[in-house]
Amino acid sequence: MTKVLSPPLSKSDAMRALVVAHLTGQALSLDVEAPGTPNDVRVLDRGLRALAGRTFPAGLDCEDGGAPFRFLLALAATTPGAQVRFFGSDRLSARPHGALIECLLTALEPQGLKLSGAQTVWPYSLEAPLSLRATPSFRVRPEDSGQFLSAALFAAASVAQQRQQPCTVHVDGPVASEGYVALTERWLRAGGFELHAEGAATTVVPPTAPSSAPLPPIPGDWSALTGLLLIGWAKGVGVSGVDESALHPDRAFVDVLRSVGLTLDTGSGVALLSGVPQRGFDVDVQTFPDAALNLAALACVLPAPSTLRGVAGLRHKESDRLEGAQALAKAGGATSHLDGDSLRITPGAKPARVAFDGQNDHRRLMAATALAALTGATLQLSGLRAVDKSFPGFFTEVAAVGIVPEEPQA
């Protein structure tokens, strides 16, 4: 085993850590300018620096980043006197944001918040209150995205820190991607905030005193590891950064691998996935949606059909990932059947070639690469640069094990 595949730092953790460092002033060991830093992390860092310095000469370009836009919108709304114009990609503007905007306006419009912009047309223009005369409470509907609740928790933490008073977030309805909300809560606690849950409400209590302790280090990215483990299995190489004690929601991917009959050996400090799969899987992807496309790729090479449940929310990601899962199945020689909120994938003959449209979505590109490795197919992909969003060095990493995608001719 000469080559070891390595993940980037966790985009989800890094963004939450940056927000907490912005709120508390704690040190964070993170080189945002390092070559392998996910682009979403850079976008968020740029916005946080602008908020800290109250400098928005040309507005904030969130590019294609759903989490950066939503977190920055919530923080700008609670930054006294902030006046910001937000921009981004066409896909970002088309994704759902209405529940978060409603949450912020309901809580802060009585104190002077102004927020305007059509759902599908940039810019969003925001004028924050000059000061908060009272401590608001936030009420959010996070059924479309757990990021709405995470953003509301960050807004509450911002208010609590400013006013040195507890601030409460009320949740109406089901919560999408609860594992990522739990990640937000863990980072807030790492920053010294206390969170008290009672029923559907969470109260954020500010730290009693500033902390001189640095925030914890950023772990490796479990979302990227889901694909690297499949590629490592196909190529017979190990994968670094596999911490099974991590609390990231995509760690559940390992449970699926074991459920189909594969073995993960981490005894040497490097994870090696091996074995012959014995069955398909049946999993609900609502708790770890970023792994859904790699699950679809895995389903194409199992000896029996597999079912992904809770797939409706995949439509609202950087691309329509429900369509992406169906397209992956087709590219992998499998058939798929959508029944309500469940997608069943039945494996078929392995293809000689995987040709796939990346649709500017990093997870589509990485899952198609995993599919090519699993099937032994050659690979053609469009829009390779989209992986910079979460894993800038991805194609360099997989080139070392012989995977070099072709790009279609213009």
N, C-alpha and C positions, 0 to 999 in steps of 0.2 A: 504494500500500500504506500505509494510514493506521493500521491497528491491528496491533500485534505481540502475540502470545500469549506469556505468560511463565510458566515453571514455578515452583513453590515450591523451597525448599532441599531437598536430598536427605534424606529420612527415614532411609534406610539408613545413609548416611554420618554424619548427625548423631547417631544413636543410638550408633554405634560410637565416634565421637569423644568423646561424653559419658562413656562407660565408661572410655576411656583417660585422659581428664582426671581422672576420679574416682580411678583407680589411681595416677597419677603426680603429680597436683597441677599439671599444666601449664595455662596459660591457654588458653582457647578462645573465639574470637570468635563467640558465638552468643547471641542474645537470645531466650531461651525464651519470654518473655512477649509477644513481637511478635505482632500479629494473625494473620499468615500461618503461624505455626509449626504443623507437623503435631501432632495431638493425641497420637500415640504418643510423640513426642519429649518432650512435657510430662509424660506419664505416667512415662516412664523417668527424667526429671530429678527428678521428685518423689520417686521411690523411691530414687535415688542420694543425694539430700540427706538422706533419712531414715536411710539406712545410714551416711552420714558422721557424722550426729549421734546415732546410736543411739536415735532417737525413733520409736516405732511405736504411738502411743496408740490408734489405731483400725485398725491393720493397713494394708496396702498394697493399694489398689484398682487393678488393672491394666486395668480396663475390658475392652476387646476386643483388647488388644495382645498378640499371640503373642510377638514379640521382646522387648518390655519385661518380660513375665512370666518368660520363660526366662532372659534375661540377669540379671534381679534375683534369681531363685531361685539361680543359680550364684554370684553375688556374695555373697548373704546367707549361703549355706552356708560361705563362706570368710571371713566377717567375724567375728572372735572375739567370742563372747558374744551374737551377734545372736539375738533371739527375735521372729519375724515371723509374722503371719497374712496370707496372700495371698487376695485376693478378685478376682472378675472376672465377665464376662458368661457366660451359659449356653453360648454358642457357644465361648468360649475354654476353658471347662472340658471341653467335648466333643472338642476337638482333641487330637492325640496329644502326650503329655508323658512317657510312661512310660520311654522310653529315657534321657531326661535324668535323671529321678529315680533310676533304677537306677545310672547313672553316678556321681551324687553320693553315693549311699548306699554303693556299693561302695568308693569311695575314702575317704570320711570317717566312715562309721558306726563303724569301729574306734576313731576318736579322739573319738567322742561326738556326732556329728551325729544329730539326731532329725528325721524328716520324716514327717508323716502327712497323710492326706487321700485320699478316694476319687477315682478318675479323673474322675468327672462331678459331684462335689459339692464346693462350696466350704465352708469355707476349706481351703487347704493350710497347715498349721502347721509352722514350722521353728524348731528350736533348734540353733544352730551350736556347735561345740566352743568352750570358753573359750580354748583355745590349741591350736596345732598342734605336737604333740610330735615329729613327723617330717614329712618332705616326702612327700606321697602322689603317686601317679600316677593319671591318670584314663583310663578306657576307655569309649568311647561308640559307639553304633550310630546313625549319622545318616541311615539310608536314608529315614526319614519326613520329616525336616527338616534342612537344613543348619544351622538355628539351634541344634540340639543340639550340633553340633561347635563353632560359634562360642561358645556358652555355656561349653562345656568349656575352650576356649582362654582365655576370660576368667577362669574359675576358676583355671586353671593360672598365668595371669599374676598373679592376686591372691596366690596362694600363693608364687610365685617372688619377688614384691616383698616380701612379709612376711618370708620366711625368707632372702632374698638367696641363693637356691639355684635351680638349674634345676628345672623341673617338666615332666613329660612327659604328653602326651595320646596314647593309642593309639586307632586307628580300626578298628572291626570292620565289614566289609561296605562297600557302595557309599555314596557321599556325595551326598545330594540338594542341588541348587542350589549347586554348587561355586563359582560366581562370587561368591556372597555370602560364602562362607567366605574366599575370596581377599581380599575387601574387608575382612573382619575382620583378616586377617593384615597387610594394608597399614597399617591404623590402629594396630595394635600396634607395628609397626616405626616408624611416625611418632612413637610415644611413647618410643622408645628401646629397646624389647624386641628381642632377637634370636630368630629362629625357625629351628631346624635340623630339617629333615625327613630321616628315614631310613626308607624303606619306608612302613609304615602308621603310623608314630609321628612326632610333632612335639614337640620339646623347646623350651620357652619359657625364655629366659634373661633375667633382670631387667636393667634399665639399670645400667651401672657407676657412674653418678653422676646425681643429680637434674639435670634440664635446665631452664634458664631460658627456653629458646626456646618460643614459643607453638606450639600445634598448627596444622596447615594450615587454611585457610578451608574452609567447607562448600560443595561445588559445588551446582549446580542438580540437580533430581531427574529422572533419566533415565526412571524408571518413569512419571512424569507426562508426560514429553516424548513418549512413544510415542503417547499419545492426542492431545496437542496438535498433533503433526505431521500426524496424519490430519485433524484439524479444520482446520488451516491449509491443507492441500491442498484440502479441499472448499470452503473459503471464500476461497481465494486470498490468504491473509495469511501473514506471516512468523512465525517462532517464535524467541524469544531463548533463550540458555543452552544451545545445542546445541554441545557440545564433543566432537568426534569422537575426541579423544585421551584422553578420560576412560576409566577402567578399570572403570566400572560395567557389570555383566553385561547390562543392558537396552540398552546401546549397540548390541548385535547387531541390534536392531530395524531400524536403518538399513540393514544388509546385506540384510535381507529386502525392504525397500522398493526397493532398487536391483535386487535379483534379479528382481522382477516387472516391471521396466522403468521405474520412476520415477527422477527426477533430484533430487538434493538439492544446492542451491547455498548455500554458506555464505560466499561471497566478500565480502559486504557486512557481515559480522558478525552478520547476522540470517539464519536458515535459511529458505529457501523451497523447498518440495517441489512439484514440477510433473511433468507428463507424463501419458501415457495408459498404463495397465498393459497388458502384453502376454501375461501368463501367470499361473498360480497359483504357490504356493510349497509346499515340503515341508521342514519344519524340526522339530527336536527342541527342545521348550520346557523341558526339564529344567534347562538352564543359565540360562534367563531366564524363569521361570514368571510373574513379575508382568506380563509383556507378553502373556501368552496370550490374555486376553480381547480386547485390542485387535487381536491377530492374527486372532481369530475375526471381529471386526467388519470388518476389511480383506478377509477371504476372501469376504464376502458381495457385494463389488462388483468382484471380479476376473473376467476373461473365461473362466477355467477353474477346475476344482476345486483345492482346496488341502488339505494334510494337516498336522496338528499331531501330532507324535509325543511320547511320554513324558508323557502327560497324566494318568496315574493319580494322581500326587501333588497335582493340582489339587483333589482332593476334600477335602483337609485344611486349606484356607485359611480366611479369615474367613467364607466360605460355601463350598458345594460348587461350585467354579469350573468343574469339568468339566460339571456340569449347566448352569452359567451359560453356558458356551460353546455348548452345544447350544440353550439358550433364546435366545441372541443370534442364532444362525443362523436359527432359526425366525422371530424378530421381524424379521430382515432379509430375509425372503422366500427364504432358502436352505434346503437340506436338509442334514442331517448324518447320518453313519453311524459308530458307534463299533465298532472292531474291535480287541479286546484293549486295547493301550496307545496306539492311534492313533485320531484323530478326523479324518474326511474331511468337508469342507464343500463342497457344490456350489451355486454361486450360482443364483438364480432371479429372479423379477420383483421389482423394488424396491417396498417398501411405501409407502403414503401416510402411515402412522402407525406409530410405534414405541411400544408400551406395554410397560413392563418393570418387574419387581419387583426393587428394589435389594437386598432381603434384608439390609439394614444392612451392606453391603459396598461400600467406597469404589471398588474397582476395577470392580465391576459397574456402578455408576452412571456412572463416567467412560467406560467402554467403550460403554455404551448411548448416551451423548451423542455419542461419535464415530460410532457407527453411524447415528444420526439425521442428523448432518451429511453423512456419506458418501452416504446414500440420498436426502437432501433431504426426509425425512419430518418431520412434527410429532412431538413427544416428550412422553410421559407417564411420569413416574417416581415411585416411592414412596421415602420415607425419605431426602430430599436431604441431611440433616445428616450422614450417614455419611461424606461426603467430608472432613469435618474431620480424620479419622484421618491423612490424608496431604497434603491440599490444601484447606485451609479456604476459599480464595478462588476455587475452581474455577468455580462457577456465576456469580460476578461476572465472571470472566475471559471465559467463553464468551458471556455476555449481550452483550458489546461487539461480537460478530460475529453477533448475531441469534439465538442459541440460548437460549430461555427455556422450560424444561420446565414442564408442568403437573403438579400433584400430584393423584392420584385423590381423589374425594370420600369422606369418611369414611362 
